[in-house]
Amino acid sequence: MAEIWTTGIPDPRTIVRHAQAAEAAGWDGFAVVDSQNLTADSWVGLALAAVETKTIGLGTAVTNPVTRLPAVTASAAASVHIASRGRVQIGIGRGDSALSHLGRAPASVAALERYLKVLQAYLRREEVDFADLGLDTDVAPDVDALNLKTRAMASRVNIVPEDLPKIIVEVSSTGPKVIEAAARHADRVMLAVGADKKRIEWGIATARAENPNVRIGAFVNCVAAPDIDVARDLVRGGMSTFTRFSTMHGTPTGPVDDVERETMAKLIETYDMTHHTRADSRQAAVLSPEFIDRFGIVGEPAACADRLNELIDLGLDKLIIVGPSMGADREQSLAAMARFPQEVLPLVKG
């Protein structure tokens, strides 16, 4: 049976209430963004949620390989893993808004792959050679400069617990190179390619060709509402962000038809990072009803559940549902957020 997760922000003023509500509603997990200029610290928020919840999974969606050293990510995740008694999963990607607000583009695939190797070694309680950490000596000289009599000869994160399951590492993946790197080094590939069956099948085939045994999940933009136009308007902000991932460097990844190709091209021309994920952004307005219906899942609860189950039947073992967008109608957003666990989730998990 697939895990079904929801998403939120790590605001320390609200995260406990939201995580508890998600747990009570029957969600399997609660994932928070990690974008240091836009939100509070993800691991601080997850720690607060860990001590006030009992069963719900907790994780990042997603952190990146640039703003935190792998030892820092491993230590933070292990701390929350201990506090939650083994409920943490690390979601990581190349980075988007977190790096944009530092004046940088997403990390290279090679950098992500190096990071994953080191992070996984830490989480297995292994030692990592200093040379594999890639630290810039212009920022911090080699420790030999201190002439210490005794020092550590390799790097290890000692807080990683031995008495709890290994922390799962999953990679948000859109293009073939990232999917392949994730299949080699992560515990789960999390496809971020939309909800169109042909695109999910392509992502699964790409991952399985690299590693037949890797787990695979997906991010899905999904809003259930009796009025499909309302559902489309609620989902379009977040969907604009995930659509951009599929054409970030100008060429669409995965199978696309003429409608999708044209929409992706228009979105790149209009994308405004200062209105990232917002329903009232210029880029959100680019998405046509036809595109939204294919790239995401919207409509009546039963119809949404049917499409989600179709994706699970393809071999996905985890879905992260990306629901109503910031900047959308507040009352309709709250109604949709309550409707999903009440009317859709039982049909997906049942």
N, C-alpha and C positions, 0 to 999 in steps of 0.2 A: 504494500500500500504506500502511496506517495505521501510525503510530508507536504503540508500546505502552510506556507508562512505569509505573514503580513509585514508591512513596512511602517516605519515611523522615523521620528527625529529624536536625538538623545538629549533633549532639553531637560535639565535636572528638575525643573519645576513641574513637568508633566509626565515624564517617562514612566514613573512607577504606576501612576493611574492608568496610562495607556497599556502598559505591559500586563497589568492585572486584568484589565478589561479584555484584552486579547486572549489571555489564558482562560478566563471564564467563558468566553464565547466559543472556545474549542479550536482555536488556531494551534498549529503545532510549533510555530516559532514566530519570533518578533525580531526583525532585522532593522538596524539603523544605519543611516548614511554616515560617512566619515569625510567631512569637508570642512576643514578647520576654520576657514574664513566665513562660512555661512551658518554653521551650527556649533553647538557645544561639543565637547570631546566625546567621542563615541564610547570609549571604554569606561569613562567615568559614568556615563549614563547607563551602560549595561551593568556595571557593578551595582548601581542603585537598584536596578530592576532585579538583579540576581537574588538579592537578600529579601526581596518582598514578593517573589513568586516561587512556585514549587515545581512545576512540570514543564513549562514552556521553554522551547529552545531559544537561545539568544545569540546574535551574531551581527556581523557588519555586512552591509550591502551598499557600497563596498569600500574597503580601504585600498591603499595603493602601495607600490614599492619604492616611493620616493620620500614621502613626508615622515615615515617612521622606519628606522633601521629594523631589520628582521629580528634582532634580539629584543628590541622594544616591543614589537608586535607580539612576539612569543611570550614575553614576560607579562604584558597586559592581558592577553588572552588566557594565559595560564592562571593568572590571579582571579579572573572572573570565572574560569572553569572550576576553580576550587570553591569559590563563594557560592556557585550554583550547583555544586556537586555533579559536574560533568555535563552541563547543558550548552556548552559553547561551540559554535562553528565560526570559522574565519572565512568571510567572503572578501576576495581581493580582485582588483582589475588593474588596468594600466593607468588609471587615474583620469579624471576629466575636470570637474569643477574645482576640486582641491588643488590641482596643478595650474589650472587657468588663472586662479586668483593669486598665484605666485609668479605669473608671467611665463608659464611653461606649458608645453604640449604634453600629451600622455607619454608615459615611459615607453621605451622601445621594447619590442618583444624579447630581445636578448636580455635586457635588464630585468624584465619580469621573470624570465626563466631562471636567471641566476638567483634572484631573490627567493623564488619558490624552493630551489634546491637547499638554500641555507635555512629558510624558515622550517622546512620539513625536517631537516636534521636536528634543529633545536627542539622541535616538538616530539622527536623520538628520543630526546635526552642524549643526543650524540654531541661530541665535540666538533667544532668547526675550526679549520685552520685560519689563522688571521689573514693570510693571503687571499682567502676566498671571500672576504667581507667587502673588498673593493673600496675601502675607506681612503679618502683623498689625503695624502700626506701634506699637502699645502694647508689643509685645515687643522689636522692633528698629526704631528710627527710620530714616527715609530716609537713604541714604548722603550726601545733600547736606549733612546736618548736620555732616559732617567737614570741609567746605571743602577737599577735595582738589584739587590742581592738575590731576591727571590720574587718571581712573578709567575702569573699564569702563562702557560705555553700554548694554549688554545682557548677558544671561546665556547662557553657552554651556559645555557640558561638553567640555573639550578632549581628554580621554583616550579618547573614543569612537573606535575604530580605523577608518581608511579602507580598510584592506586585508583586512577580514573581512566576511562577510555581515552585514547589519543584524540586530540582535537582535530576535527575534520577541516581540511582546507579545500575551498572551492573557488574556482576562477570564473568571473564574469567574462564570457567569450562571445565574440561576434565574427571576426574574420578567421579564415582557415589557419593562419599561423598561430594565433592565440589559442584556438581550439586544440590544435596539435600539441602545443606546449603544455596546456592544461592537462590534456590526456596523459602526457608523459610524467608530470610531476605533482598534480593535484589529486585529491581523493574524489573530487566531483567536478565535472565540467558544468557550469551554469550558462546555458545558452541565452544570449540576449539578441535574438534575431527576429523577434515578433512571434505571433501565434499562428501564422499561416502554416498549414500542415506540411507543405512542400519545403518550406524553409527549415522547419524543425527536423524533418527527415534528413535534409542535407547536413545539418549540424550534427545529428547523431551519427550519420555515416562517416563524416570527417573524423569525429572523435574515435569511433570504433575502429577505423582503419589504423589509427595510431596505437590504441590500447583497447582491445576487445572487452576488458573487464572493468574499465573505469565507470563510475557512476555518472549519470547525466541528469540534470534538471534544467529548468528554464525560468526566466523572468517573463511574466505575462501581464500586459496592460489589460485590465479587466474591470468593468463596471456593469452591474446589473441594475436595470431600472425598467419600469413598465413602458416608459416613453423612450424609444431608442435614440431620439434626437437629444434628449437630456443625457443619456448615458454617453453618447459621443462627445458632448460638450464637456462632461466631467472628466473624461479620460484623455482628452487631446493634449493637455500640457505635458504630462509624463510621457505620453507616446511620442511627442516631438523629440524628446531627449533620446529615447531608445531608437527611434528612426534614424537620428543623426549618427548613432554608433555604427549603423550599417553602411554609412557613406561618408564617414568622417574625413577620409583623405581624398574624396572626390569620385571614387569609383565604387559603386554598390558591391557589397559582398553577398555571396549566396545567390540562389535563383531569384530573379526579379523579372516582372513583365513590364510592358511599356508604361502602364499606369503607375506602378511602383517606382520605376526609374525616373519618370517625370516629377513625381511628388518629392522624391529624395533630392533631386537637383534643385527644386524650388526651395526646399527647406534649408539646404546649405547656403543658398544665396541670401536668406533672410535671418539666419539664426543669430539671436542676441543672447550672449551668455549672461548678461545682467538680468535677464528674465528667464533664466534656466528653469525648466520644468513647469512653468506657469501656463495656466489655461488661457490667460488673457495676453499672451505674447504674440508677436508677429509670426513666429514659426508655427505656433499651434494653429493659427488660422489657415495655414497652407494645407493642412490635412483634410482631404475631402471625405465625405461620408463613406464612399466606396473604399477608400484606402483604410480608414479606421476600422471598418467591418472586417477587413482581411488581415491587417497587421495586428489587431487586438481582438478582444472578445467583449462584445457589448450586446445588451438586449434583455429580454426576459430572463429571470433566474434559471428556469429549467433549461433554456437554450444555452445559457452560459455554462451550466454544469455539463451539458452534453459535449460541448466543445473542449472543455477542460479534461473530461474523461477520455476523449479521443486522443489528446496529447499524452496523457498518462499511458494509454494503451500502446503508444509507440515505444515505450521503454523509459519514460522519465520517472524518477523516483522522488523528485522534489519540485514544487512550484512556488515561486515567490510572486505573490499577487501585488501588482502595482495599481492601486485604485484611483480614487478621485484626486485631481491635481490641485496644487496651490493656485489661487486666483479664480477658482470656479465658484459657483453659487454655494454659499456655506450651508444653507438648510438642505439643499439637495445632496450635497456631499455627505453630510452627516447621515441622511436617510439611506444613501447608498452604502455607506460604511457599515451601518447596522444591518442592512438587508443581506449583505453577502454571507456573514456567518449564520444568519437565521434561515435563509432560503436557498443559498447556493451550496455552502459548505457541507450540509448533510447529504446532498445528492452526489457530491464528489467523493466523499469519504465513506459513504454508506455501502 
